[in-house]
Amino acid sequence: MDLKNKTIIVTGASSGIGKAAALLFAAEGANVVLGARRKTELESLVDQINRRNGTAASLAGDVTEEAYSKALVEFALEKYGTLDGAFNNAGIMGDMTTVPTMDTENWNAVIATNLTSAFYATKAQLPVMVRQNGGAIVFTSSFVGHDNGGMPGMAAYAASKAGMIGLTKALAAEHAADGIRINSVLPGGTKTAMAGNNPDTHEFIANLHPLKRLAAPKEIAQAALYLLSDRSSFVTGTALSVDGGMAIRLL
């Protein structure tokens, strides 16, 4: 199993890609530490993992609060003694609107949830991994944050996800000598609550992709699994497109 006996934090774990990742990582032998705001959903997921003979624990909280990132790391160490990896996945899309009509509150909320939370998370996670002489961190960015990924009405989301790619590369350069690998995944359209429930919208988004479909959350989780596991032991500073071909479509 690719993550056997490794302790992995997963944020945004109560639904979507985060939930799929938690289930997959646990099946691959990890001790998963689940973070999200919704306590009931987290506890239900822990029960689901435990029923499948996995190992999981959860701590509810808000990733936009720096103290929560510290608490999540401390919780992982108290429960399992180590912190070997993190999938910093929590994020929101925010309102889709042009910049002149965008509320400043919306901009601040998207940046805080998607980008500043990643800063808080790694600020808490990296000192532990440095002491342990190794680890792996994966962020969930987006094809919308890619060089060719400009999408109308998504300025805040795109800025936050592009910033995450920059953060990935800077952190990878800073901590390569510590044996810590830091990468990001760039999903395309994925069947999550963020994509909404309108079949016409799903069809439109699916048809933007060369593969002509949306991803299942597990398909994105599998890419994160690769980047967290020793199978990617010589991979760091990478923004891995898992986007059904959107990157080639937008070239």
N, C-alpha and C positions, 0 to 999 in steps of 0.2 A: 504494500500500500504506500502511495506516494508521500503521505504526510504522517506516517505512523509515529505516534508518541510526540508529535510536535504540537505546541500550543499556538493557536491561531486566533487572533481577534478578527471579528467580522462586524463592521458597522452597517447600519441600514439593513439589519438582518431580519426584520419582522415581515418583509414581503419582497417580491420581485427577485432581482438578481442576488441580493444579499441572502434571502431565504434559500434560494437554490444553492448558493455557495456553501452555506452552513451545512445543509444536508449532504452535499458532495464531499466537503472536507471531512466531515465526521465519518462518512462511509470509507474515506481513504485513510482513516486511522487517527485523525487529529483530535486533540482536545479543543473544542471550539468555544470561544468566549463571545457571546452574542450581545451586541449593543444596538439600541434603537429607543425611540421615545415610548412606544406602545408596550407596556409591561405585560398585558394579558397575552398579546400575540407572541411575545418572546417566550413566555412561560409555556405556552402551547407548543412552540417549536422545540424547546428543550425536552418536553415530554415525548414528542414525536421522535427525536433523535435517540433518546434513552430507550424507547421501545424497540428501536432498530439496533440495539446493543452498541450505540455510539456513546460518546462522552461530551456533555455540553453543560454550560452554565450561562446565566444571563444577568445583565445589570442594565436596567433601564435608565435613560437619561438623554440629554440634549447635546448633540455634537457641537453646537455653536457655543457651548460653555467650556472654557479651557479646563475647569476643575473636573468635568466629566471625563475628559480624555485621560487625565491623571488617575482618576478613580478606576477607570476601566483597566488600565495597566496594572495598578495595584491589586485589583480584584483577580486578574489573571495570575499574578505571581502568588497570591495567597492560595488560590485554588490548585494550581498546577506546578508552581515553582520556577517556571521558565516562561519566556515569551520568544517564540521562534519566528513568528510571522504575523502580518496584519494585512487584511483586505479592507482598506479604507474606502468604503463604497457608498456611504450615505450621501444623498443628494436630492435636490428638487429642481424642477424645470422653471417654476415661476410663471408669471403672466407672459403670454406671447403678445408683444406689442412693440411698436417702434420706439426709439429712444425719446423723441420729443413728447410722447404721450405716456411714458413709463413713470410710475410712481417711484420716488427715491427709496421708499420703504421696500418695494419689490426688488430693486437692484441690490440693496443692502442685504436683504434676506437670502437672495440667491448666492451672492458672493460669500456670505457668512457660512451658509450650509455646505456649499460645494468646495470652496477653496480655503477659507480661513479654518474650517474644521480640519482639513487635511494638514495644515500647519500645526494646529493644536495636537493632532493625533501623533504626528511624527516627533514633535517636540517631547512628548511623553514616552514614546516607544523607543526612540533611537538610543538614549543613554543605557537602557537595559540591554539592548542588542550589542552595543559597544562593549559593555562589561562581559558579555557572553561570547565575544569574538565572532559574531555572525548573526545573520537573520535575513529575512526577505520581507519587503513591503510592496504592495500593489495598490494603486489607485484606480478608481473608475473614472476615466475621463470620457470623451465622446468624439465621434467623427465630426461633430459640430465644432469642436475646438481645434480641429486639424487645420493645416495651412490652407487647404482647398475646401474647407467645410462651411463656408459662410452660408447662413440660412436666415432669411428675413424674419423679423419679429423675435429673434432669440439672442439679442445682444448680451444680456446679463448671463444667460446660460453659456453662450459661446465664450465669453470672456473668462468665466470661472473655469471652464474646462480647458481652455487654452493655457490659462495660468497653471493648471494642474500639470500639464505637460512640461512647462518650464520648471516647476517645482521638482518634478520627477528627475529631470536631467541634472539640476543643481545638486540635489541631495545624493544622486548616484555618484556624482563626481566627488562630493565631500566625503562619502563614506565607503568608497570602493576599497580603500586600504584597510578598513575595519572588517572586511569580509561581509559587508551588508549589501545586498542587491536591492535596487529600487526601480520598479517599472510601473507602467500604467497600461490598462486595456482601454481601447476606444471602441465601444459598442456602436453598432448601427441601431436601427429601429428594433425594439424588443417588446415582446408581449408582456408588459407589466402595467400596473395601474397608471403609471405616468403616460402611457400611450392612449389612455382613455378606453371607452367601450364602443365607440362608433365604428361599425363594420366598414362603412365607406371611407372613413379616415384611415383605418388599418389597410384597406386595399390600396389607397393612394400612396401611403408611405411604403408599403411593400413593393409597389411597382417602381419606386425610385431606386431600389436596389437591383443590381444586376442579377442577383439570385432570385428576385421576384417574390420574396417572402420576408416576414419578420423573424427575428431570432427567438428561440425559446430561452428563458433565463438561464437554463442549465448550460446552454452553449457558451454563454459569456462566462459563467462560473468555471467551465472547463479550461478556458484560457487563463483565468486567474490561478487555477490549480497548477497549471504548467509553470507559471512564473513564480509561484511560491515553493514549488518542489525542487528537488535536486536535479530534475531533468533539464532545468534551465540554469544550471550552475555557472555557465559562462555568459549569462545574459544580464545586463544591467543598463539602466539609462534608456530603455526602449519604450516607445509608445506603440503598442501592438494593436493593429487594426483588426477588429473582430466585427466587421461591418457589412458582410454580405456583398462586398465589392464597391461600397460607396466611394472609397478613396480613388479607385480607378475611374469610376464614373465622373468624378469631379475634377480629374486632372485636366 
